[in-house]
Amino acid sequence: MATNSKATTDLPGEPELREMIAKLIGSPPEDVPPDVNLILLGLTSIEIMRMVGRWRRAGFPVAFEELASAPTLSDWLAYLDSLRAR
């Protein structure tokens, strides 16, 4: 059944985003701290671009620059929450 509204599940919440990042950096989800630079943990800009592309295809105006300029789990969650509120 199609709807006109975006499903909030298209943008991940904390557990989903933590798991997504953990898979990309090869760590268990519990080893992804909320306030540590994800790039220093091994996340690459290419992987960030792929996530952005997926969310844009789902209809969310996610900006690579926003994620790359504040690459922590906490910052990303706050940014994604701000997009949900639009």
C-alpha positions as CSV (number, residue, x, y, z in Angstrom):
1,M,0.0,0.0,0.0
2,A,1.5,3.3,-1.1
3,T,1.3,6.5,0.9
4,N,2.1,10.1,0.2
5,S,4.2,10.6,3.3
6,K,7.7,9.5,4.0
7,A,8.1,6.6,6.4
8,T,10.2,7.6,9.3
9,T,11.9,4.2,9.0
10,D,13.6,5.5,5.9
11,L,15.9,7.6,8.1
12,P,17.4,5.4,10.8
13,G,17.0,5.9,14.5
14,E,19.9,5.4,17.0
15,P,20.0,1.5,17.0
16,E,19.8,1.3,13.2
17,L,22.3,4.0,12.5
18,R,24.7,2.5,15.1
19,E,24.4,-0.9,13.4
20,M,24.8,0.5,9.9
21,I,28.0,2.3,11.0
22,A,29.3,-0.7,12.9
23,K,29.0,-2.9,9.8
24,L,30.9,-0.3,7.7
25,I,33.8,0.0,10.1
26,G,33.9,-3.7,11.0
27,S,33.0,-3.3,14.7
28,P,30.2,-4.5,17.0
29,P,27.4,-1.9,17.4
30,E,28.2,-1.4,21.1
31,D,31.8,-0.3,20.1
32,V,30.4,2.8,18.2
33,P,30.6,5.5,20.8
34,P,28.1,8.5,20.5
35,D,30.7,11.3,20.5
36,V,33.8,9.9,18.7
37,N,34.7,11.0,15.2
38,L,33.5,8.2,12.9
39,I,36.1,8.9,10.3
40,L,38.8,8.3,13.0
41,L,37.1,4.9,13.6
42,G,37.5,4.0,9.9
43,L,34.4,5.3,8.2
44,T,35.3,6.7,4.8
45,S,33.9,9.7,2.9
46,I,32.8,7.2,0.1
47,E,30.7,5.3,2.6
48,I,29.1,8.6,3.9
49,M,28.3,9.5,0.3
50,R,26.6,6.1,-0.2
51,M,24.4,6.6,2.9
52,V,23.5,10.1,1.7
53,G,22.6,8.7,-1.7
54,R,20.3,6.1,-0.2
55,W,18.5,8.6,1.9
56,R,18.2,11.1,-0.9
57,R,16.6,8.4,-3.1
58,A,14.1,7.8,-0.3
59,G,13.2,11.5,-0.6
60,F,15.1,13.0,2.3
61,P,17.3,16.1,1.6
62,V,20.3,14.7,3.5
63,A,23.5,16.8,2.8
64,F,26.9,15.2,2.7
65,E,28.4,18.3,4.1
66,E,26.3,18.1,7.2
67,L,27.4,14.6,8.0
68,A,31.1,15.1,7.0
69,S,31.4,18.3,9.1
70,A,30.2,16.7,12.3
71,P,31.0,13.0,11.9
72,T,29.8,11.6,15.3
73,L,26.8,9.3,15.9
74,S,25.2,12.0,18.2
75,D,25.6,14.7,15.6
76,W,24.2,12.6,12.9
77,L,21.2,11.6,15.0
78,A,20.4,15.2,15.8
79,Y,20.7,16.1,12.1
80,L,18.5,13.2,11.0
81,D,15.9,14.2,13.7
82,S,15.9,17.7,12.3
83,L,15.1,16.3,8.8
84,R,12.2,14.2,10.2
85,A,10.8,17.4,11.8
86,R,10.5,19.1,8.4
